[in-house]
Amino acid sequence: MKYFLRGYILMMAVLVPLLLYVHSLDTQKTYTPVSQYSLAMFSGLSVILYFFLRKSVKSPNKQLFISITLTNMLVKMVFSIVLLLIYRNIYHPADGKFIIPFLFVYIFFTTFETWFMIKLADEKPN
């Protein structure tokens, strides 16, 4: 858990200032809510993923880790699409540029999750 929290804090220490900069640009000023919703959603999904994978490392089922990883990919894609559709329907953005801050959040969280999944996989007994 210690490396998960350290990695999360480090990632957020880079991501949040980047998003603040992006939202300071004239073309992105009105899209702050999509970043906030994305950060909340991906933070929650990452915590849930961590705890499921942590349990799977101790499981005798050798396929459980990969099953959880694949399920996470599907859940992340579905939740991402739903989030963007809901955002578009509620806020009616003038253009598709609202996707830019979302992509930053998505890429950072995907990289972070890959990093902590590798760390957890290294703990898995053979």
C-alpha positions in Angstrom: 0.0 0.0 0.0 2.9 2.3 0.7 4.2 2.3 -2.9 0.6 2.8 -4.2 0.1 5.9 -2.1 3.5 7.3 -2.9 2.9 6.7 -6.6 -0.5 8.2 -6.4 0.7 11.3 -4.6 3.6 11.7 -7.1 1.3 11.3 -10.1 -1.2 13.8 -8.7 1.7 16.2 -7.9 2.5 16.3 -11.7 -1.1 15.9 -13.1 -2.9 18.6 -11.1 -0.5 21.4 -12.0 -0.6 20.2 -15.6 -4.4 20.4 -15.6 -4.3 23.8 -13.9 -2.1 25.0 -16.7 -4.3 23.4 -19.4 -7.4 25.1 -17.9 -5.6 28.5 -17.8 -5.7 28.4 -21.6 -8.5 30.3 -23.2 -9.7 27.2 -25.2 -9.9 25.1 -22.0 -11.3 27.4 -19.3 -14.8 26.1 -19.4 -13.9 22.4 -19.3 -12.7 22.2 -15.6 -15.6 20.0 -14.6 -14.5 17.2 -16.9 -11.1 17.1 -15.2 -12.7 17.1 -11.8 -15.1 14.2 -12.7 -12.3 12.3 -14.4 -9.9 12.6 -11.4 -12.7 11.4 -9.1 -13.7 8.5 -11.3 -10.1 7.3 -12.0 -9.0 7.7 -8.4 -11.9 5.6 -7.2 -11.3 2.9 -9.9 -7.6 2.8 -9.1 -8.2 2.2 -5.4 -10.7 -0.5 -6.1 -8.3 -2.1 -8.6 -5.5 -2.0 -6.1 -7.5 -3.8 -3.5 -8.8 -6.5 -5.9 -5.3 -7.1 -7.3 -3.8 -7.2 -3.8 -6.2 -10.0 -2.9 -5.6 -11.8 -6.2 -1.8 -11.9 -5.5 -2.5 -14.2 -2.5 -5.1 -16.3 -4.4 -4.2 -19.8 -5.5 -6.0 -19.0 -8.8 -3.1 -18.0 -11.1 -5.5 -16.5 -13.7 -7.3 -14.2 -11.2 -4.8 -11.4 -11.5 -5.0 -11.3 -15.3 -8.8 -11.6 -15.2 -9.1 -8.6 -12.9 -6.7 -6.6 -15.1 -8.8 -7.3 -18.2 -12.0 -6.5 -16.4 -10.4 -3.3 -15.3 -9.7 -2.3 -18.9 -13.3 -3.0 -19.9 -14.7 -1.1 -16.9 -12.4 1.8 -17.5 -13.4 2.1 -21.2 -17.2 1.8 -20.4 -17.0 4.3 -17.5 -14.9 6.7 -19.7 -17.5 6.7 -22.5 -20.3 7.1 -20.0 -18.6 10.0 -18.3 -17.9 11.8 -21.5 -21.4 11.3 -22.8 -23.0 12.5 -19.6 -20.6 15.5 -19.5 -21.5 16.4 -23.1 -25.3 16.1 -22.4 -25.2 18.2 -19.2 -22.7 20.9 -20.2 -23.2 21.0 -24.0 -19.6 22.0 -24.9 -19.2 24.1 -28.0 -16.6 21.8 -29.5 -14.8 18.5 -28.8 -11.8 20.1 -27.0 -13.2 19.0 -23.6 -11.6 15.7 -24.4 -8.1 17.1 -24.0 -8.0 17.3 -20.2 -9.8 14.0 -20.0 -7.1 12.4 -22.1 -4.4 13.8 -19.8 -6.1 12.2 -16.8 -6.7 8.9 -18.6 -3.1 8.6 -19.7 -1.7 9.5 -16.3 -3.9 7.0 -14.5 -3.3 4.3 -17.1 0.5 4.8 -16.6 0.1 4.8 -12.8 -2.1 1.6 -12.8 0.4 -0.2 -15.1 3.2 0.7 -12.7 1.5 -0.5 -9.6 0.2 -3.6 -11.3 3.8 -4.5 -12.3 4.8 -4.0 -8.6 2.0 -6.2 -7.4 2.7 -8.9 -10.1 6.3 -9.0 -8.8 5.0 -9.9 -5.4 3.0 -12.9 -6.7 4.5 -16.2 -5.7 5.3 -18.6 -8.5 
